[in-house]
Amino acid sequence: MATRKYMLWMGEELSYRSCQSKRYITKVMFMCAVSRPIYSADGECLFDGKIGMFPFTNQVPAARASRNRPRGTLETKPIESITKVVIKECLIQQVIPAIKRVWPEGLSKHIYIQQDNARPHIKNDDPEFMAAANSDGFHIELVFQPPNSPDLNSKTVDDLVNEVMQAFVDYSPSKLNNIFLSLQAVMVVIMKCKGHNNFSLPHMGKGHLAAIGMLPRNLEANVELVRECIEYLQGIGKTDGLEYLMNELGYNVKGIVDQLNGM
């Protein structure tokens, strides 16, 4: 079944959710690069956060004639095998130049590109990527996140590419800003659930808060929650990320870890 509804008793925890589509659809992979939008103090959008949308397609001459077009007509075809070579070429030849082209003046040029852990994605120490990323005054690094891919549907490859590109152009910067706030809210509830996905999506009323000028720039997790998560990670032997937290958050997390180690 494509969809399934569940009824839960009051207070019953959500079960683990996992679903894979079995329907055939035209498939085209895209590399979408976005950043956090920037607003002035009076709410004017200074930077819409849109770096670029890059389809993995190429133009191939038609091998045979048909009633719709003669032999040799260029057709848009999806690149069926997205390999490390294809990903690296897109990053070096399209994504990095686009970042350098649209990046606002005055912002730090130390930039992180966050990608998921799909197999074709390159490592953050790839020498060719590093050479392209560390030039023109920019220092661009790759970091990783869990995979999350959308399902798309269309009649032809050209239709799909055009619709996705237009949707990218039309997408509201305020919605993109809300996505980053929702991401932060989800990160907080994931911390509360100790890494599981059995939670309801948090709602903050972002539209109302924006209308009254009270939409927060960032959300914060309280120190006690951070302490609980660090203690939980230490208890299950997952300590690899604690050093990263200390480097990113500084003495606050370090002090918590020191306190736990002294217990």
N, C-alpha and C positions, 0 to 999 in steps of 0.2 A: 504494500500500500504506500502511495506517495505521502499521504498524511494520516495521522492517527491521533485521536483525542483520548486523554486519560482523565478520570475523576479521582481526586485525592481526598482523603479524610482531612479534617481540620488538623493542622500541625504535622501532617505526614510529609516527609522529605521527598523532593523530586528524585526520580530514578535517573540513572545515567542515560543520556540522550545521544543516539548515533544513527544516522540515516545516510544511505548512499543511493543516488538516483539510478534507476535502471532504464530510463527512457533514452532513446536516441535523439540527440540534438546536434545541430551544426556546431562544431567546436573550434574556437579560435582562442589562443592564449594571448593575453595582453600583459605588458609591463606598465603598471600605473604608478607614478611617483607623485606624492603629495606631501606638503609640509603644513605646519600649523599656520593658519592665517594670522595677519597682524592688523590690529585696529588702533586708531588714534584714540586719545582721551575722550573725544566727542562722538565716537562710534563709527568714524569713517574707515572703510576698508582700505588699508594701505598696501596690503599684499594678500592676494586671494588664496595662496597656498598651493596653486596648481603648477606643478613642475612639467608634467607631460603624460600623455597616454600613447603607448607604443605597441601596435599589434605585431604579433609574430606571423607575418605573411610575406609572400614574395610574388612576383609577376612571372607566370610561366606561359609560353606559347601553347595554344591548343594543338594537341597532337592530331586531331581529326576535325573535319568540317562537320557542321550541323546546320539545321534550318535557322538557328539563331545567330551563327557567326561563322566566318570562313576559317579554314585551317591557318594556324599561325597567329590568330588573335590573342593578345595578351590577356590572361585571366588571373584574377587574384586567388591564390591558393594558400591555405594555412600551412605553416611549417609544422609537420606532423610530429617530428622528433625534436623536442626542446632539450638540447644537450647543454653541457657546461660551456661548450664553444659558442653556442647561440646566445646563452645568457650573458656571457662575458662580452661578446660583441655588442649586445644591446646596451649593457652598462657603460662600456667604454666609448662607443660611438654615438649613443643617443642620450642616455640618462645623465651622465656627467656633463656633457656640453650643455644640456638643457638647464641643469642646476646653475652652472656658471653664467648662463645667459640671463636667467630671470631672478637670480638671488638678489635681494634688496641691498643697496649700499648701506654701510654702517653696521650690518649684522656680522656676528662672528662667522668666519669662514671655516671653522672646525665643525664639520657636519657629519651626522651619522645616517647612513642608509640602512633602514631596518628591513630585513627580508625573512621569509620563513625558512624552514629547514628542509625544503624539497631537495631531492638528490641532485638535480642539475645546477643548483646554486653554487657559486664558487666560494672558496674560502676567503676569509678576510685578509690573508697574507699573500694572495695571488700577486706576483710581481708586476704583471702587465697592468692589472687594475690599480695597484698602488702607484705606478708611474703616472697613470692618467689622473688619478685622484689627488695626487700631491703635486700640483702644478698651478701656475697662475695665482699663487697666493692662497690656494684652497688646501685644506687637509680633510679629506673625506674618508670615513671608515665604514666598514660593513659590520652590522650586528644582526643577531638572529632572533626570531620569534616563532611560536607554534604556527603551523600552516592553517590557512582558512581561505578557501576558494569559493567564489559565487557560481551559481548555475545561470547560464544565459541561453536564450532561445531566439532563433531567427530563421528566415527562409534560405538565404544565401550568405556566403562569406562576405560579400561586399555590403549587404544590408546590415549584417552583424557589426562589421567594422565601423560603418558610417553611424549607426545608432549609438554604439558605445562612445565613439569620438564626440558626437553631438551631446550625449548625456554628460560627458566630462566637461565640455565647454559650458553647458547650461547649469552645472551644479552650483548651488549657492555656497559662498564662502562661510556664511553663518551656520549652515548645516555641517560643513566640514569641521568648523570649530566645535560644534556640538558633539561630533563623533569623537574628537580627542578628549572632550570632557567625559563622555560616556565611557571611553576606554579607561580613563582614570578611575571612574566609579566602579567599573567591573573589576579592575585590579584590586580595589579595596575589598569588595565582597569575596573575591577569590582568596585573598589573605584570610578573611574570616572563616572561609570554608576549608582552609588548609590545602588549597590547590585543586579541589574538586570542582565539578560543574553542576552540582545539584543546588542551584540557587535561582531565584527569580531575578530578572534583569532590574536593576535599580532605576527609579524614575525621580528626577529632581525638579521637573517643571521648568526646563530650561527656557522655553518660550516666554513664560510669564516672568521669569527672573530677568531675561534680556529686555523685556518691555519696560520693566521698572528700573532698569539700570543696575541690577544687583547680580548679574551673572558672574560667577567667580572665574578668575583666570585659571586657577589650578585648584585641585582638591588635595587634601592632606589626610594621611593616615596617622592616627594618634600613636604616641610613643609606646603605649601599653600593647597595642595590636602588633606593632613591629617587634616588640620584645617576645610576645607569644609565638609569632611566626619563626623568629630566629631560634627560639628554644625548641619548637617543633622540628625544624630542619636539623638541628643538632641531634635531637633524639632519634631521628630515623637515618642519621649518617649522611645527610645531604648538605655538605658544607662548602661545596665548590663555589656557590654564588655569593657567599658571605664576604669574601675578599672584594668582589666587585661592588657589593653594597657599601663597604667601607670606603672604597675609592670614590664612589659617586656621591655618597651622602656625608662623608667626612666623620668628624669626631662623635656625632650623635649616635650613629650605629656602632661605631667602634667602642664607645663607652658602654653601650648595652651588651655587646658581645663580651667585653672584659668583665662586666658584672656577672654574666651567666657563667663564664669560665671559672670565676672565683667561687661559685656556689658549691 
